[in-house]
Every structure is written in structure tokens, then in C-alpha cells.
Amino acid sequence: MEIPAQALEQLRYAKSLLENPSLAARIVNFFGLPVEKAFKLLPARWSDAVTRAAQTALATALHVALATLADRGPRPSFDVLHTVVVTATGAAGGAFGLAALPFELPVSTTVMLRSIAAIARSEGERIKLPEVRLACLEVFALGGRTRSDDAAEVGYFAVRAALARAVSEAAEYIAERGFVQEGAPVIVRFITQVASRFGVAVSEKAVAQAVPILGAAGGAVINLLFIDHFQDMARGHFIVRRLERTFGAELVRAAYDRI
């Protein structure tokens, strides 16, 4: 089987989203803020606080995903509506600076999850399936590079491969139990792996919010860039998954690598 030209163009578009500029690059391009140098603006032990905030946000989002997301069939994703809400939370958080992050991030992440799920639905995913709901959370691991990564470990398919076992175990657990038991090892392991990469983007967001002059308006723009980044990751991710369902994972991967 060969992938037709129209599907190849869709795959090319997906790759342009998944392998292109990071959140840090978007912040730099908008604010002219050198993110790497700005890390010194963060207080001592900021890394621990960011990690805790990322894990809490993802745990909250996972609960919402399993409890409230409806499977209504393909429909438009209404990205703008979710963007407006996340931008508003950014404005509120920006008014209080970095101290607001532990309170604002779970709200922003939950709204972003709804946006990611809506994008998944628009690409034909069945939201009621545990593996699809976990694939929505998997989006938060895309586009974030940890300090231990090398060039071979940060591509889209490399991240998916790194998470594959955790996703499979968590999906099996949820399918058997029908709910997420707080503290279940397979769920904790999945959230921890996603949080390690999501925390990179959260750190970049935190760095920008630590700049005193930005305030509420800056917080709104940062969250606009934040959700736009993950909407792009979601769109690319679920286009690839749709093409895999049609043409097979191996054929799509080979074509992706050739692009």
C-alpha cells in the first residue's frame, strides 16, 4: 500500500507542527526574552515547585478526562473558545506573578486538555476509549526536552516510544477498573513520565512570568503562546494517529521519516 498524495500533505503538515519551534522559542520571538538567561530570575528550588505543579495539574486533568469528556463523534474543535479561557487564566495569574503558578496551572491544564480532546475528536478519535484519553494527556509530553535528552530522544516518535509502555499499562488498568485509583502505581508512573517533559514547558512559562514588568497582560500572552503550542502538538499528534489507523503505523512512520 502507498500513501496517496493528499494524505502525504496532511502528514507533512503534522510533521511541521510536531518538529517545529518550542514554547521557549515562541516566548523569545514575542518578548525578546532570552529564556536560558532568565532562569536566574526564578527563586531557589523553583525546579521542585514546577515539578509538583506539573504533576498536580496532570493528575487533575486526568481525573477530568475520565469523568467528564463525552464521546460525541467528529465535530469542530472550537480552538478559539479554549484559547480565550486559558488566556484569561494567564491574565489572572500574571497579575500575581510566579506565586500564582500552583493555582493557575491546574486550571489552564484542564482547559487545555478539553481543547486537546476536542482536537482528537475532530480527527475521528473515540474519546471514551482509555487509550485515547491517555493519548490526549500524552500531548503534554510533546515538544518538551529534558536535560538528559540527546538529539535522538526528542523527536515525535521517540517520545511516543518512550511513553508507550506507560500508556499501555495505564490504559489496561483503567479498562479493567473503570476508574483511576489515586496513587495506583501504573497511573503515577504515567503521570510522572509525562510531567518530566511537560515540566520543561511549564518552566519556560514560569521564567517568562517571573519577569516583573510583564504583569497581567504578559501573563495573558504567555498563556496564549502556551495553549497555542499544545494545540499545535495535539493537531499534529492526532493527524498522525488518524493516518496510522488508515494506512498502518509502519507505513506512516516510514513516510514521516522521509519528509
C-alpha angles and dihedrals in degrees: 000000000000126000109243121238095256092053090047089055089052090050091048089053091048091052091049088057097043100045101037135094120336126231089260090057091051091051091049092048093050103038101022085233114153098224097194092054092042092063087087088067091069119092125249115288090017090141092063091048092050092048092051091047092050093049093047091048093050093046089052091047092049091054091050092047093055096039107042115015110110127210102227101153129251115335138143114294098225093217093173094061093053090044091055092052095048091046089053092051088050091054090051092047093045091058089063098036126214094341089071094058098093089053100038099042098064090051093047092045093050092051090047089052089055089051091048091049091050089053090048090052091050088056092054101264121151102233094195091068113096094223091054093050089050089048086058090056089044087068089072089065093056120095095018121110122201123213091250095056122107126200093273093055103054105062120108097257092042091058091047091051091049091053098038098097094045091049092049094049093046093048091050091049093050093046090053099042099034091218141051113259110211110248096014105158096228092051093045090050092051094047091047092053093048092043092054089064099031087054089065091062091041089053091052090049090048092051091055092046090051091067103101097211096060099070123160096335091051091048090054092051092046091054090046089056090042097056093037088056094052094042087057091049090049094048092050093044096052094043088057091047091049091052090047090055090053104038105018130261097263095052093047092048092051092049091046090054092050094053 
